[in-house]
Amino acid sequence: MDIVVTPVATAVTRATLRYKSFAFTCALGRNGVCVDKHEGDGATPVGRYALKRVLYRADHLMPPATKLPIWPIARDDGWCDAPDDANYNRPVKLPYPASAENMWREDSLYDVVVVLGHNDDPVVPYAGSAIFIHVAAPDFSPTAGCIALAREDLLSVLRALPGATYIDIRDKV
């Protein structure tokens, strides 16, 4: 059974994430969803993607209960978002010579991160990077292209997963 994300008809940057009996509000990219993802477009990519692994801040919470592979985030962890770099859309160590997102955030949005299998096999330059499910801001403000859930909702979904799972991000209600 896939996790399904369906946009809310009245809000471009909001959706409902459904899995089994769960139905949670989630935030989407600031430009909603798109079929043709490009680096920096602020949109969440439509498609079906594997949930690859869970990253978490060990200084903020215990390892989340999940059957997915799990790793703690280190202070020097980053994610390369430079399309012309050999490590584009891959984890890197900071400081990194090309542009890279800092995974050790102070705002708690990356306390729990689920890495999606978007643009990873093979990696295509400019096709989007660092697409995650992560913790939502308290007001569910839009993301840069990720899916964001309330922390407890995200932890509930992770506990329920059987292991290998996919997320189906749709562009229609």
PyMOL commands that set and color helices and strands:
alter all, ss='L'
color gray80, all
select helices_A, chain A and resi 151-160
alter helices_A, ss='H'
color red, helices_A
select strands_A, chain A and resi 3-8+11-19+22-27+33-34+44-45+47-56+70-72+77-80+91-93+100-102+112-116+132-135+147-149+166-169
alter strands_A, ss='S'
color yellow, strands_A
deselect
rebuild
show_as cartoon
